[in-house]
Amino acid sequence: MGAWFEYECIECRARWDPHLVLYQCPRCGGLLEIELDLEEVREKVDRGRWEREPLRVWKYRPLLPIEDEGKIVTLGEGGTPLYRCRRLEERWGIRGIYVKYEGANPTGSFKDRGMTVGVTRALELGARAVACASTGNTSASLAAYAAKAGLPCLVILPAGKVAMGKLAQALAYGARVVAIRGNFDRALSLVREMCEAGGAYLLNSVNPFRPQGQKTLAFEVIEQLDWRPPDRVVVPMGNCANIWAIYKGFLEFQRMDLIKEMPRMTGIQAEGAKPIVDAIKRGLDRFIPVENPETIATAIRIGNPVNGPKALRAIRNSGGTAESVTDEEIVEAQLLLARTEGIGVEPASAASLAGLKKLVEAGEVDRDEVVVCVATGNLMKDPEEIVRVAGAPLEVEVEEVRGILA
Ligand code: AN7
């Protein structure tokens, strides 16, 4: 290998120069991945120094495929808490439940891990603008990092289906925001065509530099659990990059002999948008896209996940599984997590916890396992449904308050 990292096609295994701008394999059209020369990485890692450094994405610089440290665009992402949920463990009778709280990232979701690397790469490759399609969080994150980098940013959203908090973020950070009368899948194919025709650098997760940043979640979990991998990691799936990225992180640590066992990667989708869950349950090699995806968890309202083939590999290669949850189960888990553990997450994030509960009740997950649920985004992103379910506050005249509270 010439450089210490290259593109590799997950289908035909062809390798490509990482200085090209590629979003798919030029030979077969397959999804691309970044492969590192792990021997070279190993030489750069000083384990003793590593363990003393605080958690954050760029702590793992030797495993992050960028070339010019002077170009790094960072808002201080990563280093999110891993909460042990003892009250939930007791309630559900499970040995270990942890929540990796990605809502603590600079723009409130896990996307920041990928964008710090992706936007840095955009600068390295000389991009003059960046773009994405989004159900909300990707656009909020990209808009912030583009602002920090001084790059113009275009985002295409499904009209009326992006939570208010996320929309406000993209607008505040100065992105050019276009809403189409169509769903996310349509928005992505549009922006992809535009980027491939030249112009902007595409920062959806078909760009394999994004998952390279997101894989640091796995590294942090391993360190936070004192180098003992959990039995299972449960991840909500939309476009399906994150479950792959986390799997990839564990795989790299395994290949570097830093861990022995690979956690079982377990993906959760919403009932109305579950092409990957269907493929896993029916043992299919390919998934069948869902025409009109629908769920209250708008972040994962995606019917044709571009990274589906990667998700199927992550789940199958790690001995994991997949499950779907209803909107009711999602909201119930969201409230439960907030009320028993003090952790505020958005609906899509609560899908991981709702899925864990369902899998344990079905006997598919052993109560003796230690499980990490990934809480991908912050409660404050998408507060409307919660206010509706939890009930608006009681509104009274000033003089009436004492009477009510007495
Ligand atoms: C909170 O922002 O696709 O399976 O455009 O915002 O890696 O797609 C968001 C996805 C889970 C799913 N949880 O992750 C977008 C977008 C939250 C999310 C997912 C998303 P992937």
Residues whose N, C-alpha, C, O or C-beta is under 5 A from the ligand:
A	BS01	AN7	A133 S134 T135 G136 N137 T138 S139 P236 M237 G238 N239 C240 A241 N242 A299 A348 S349 T376 G377
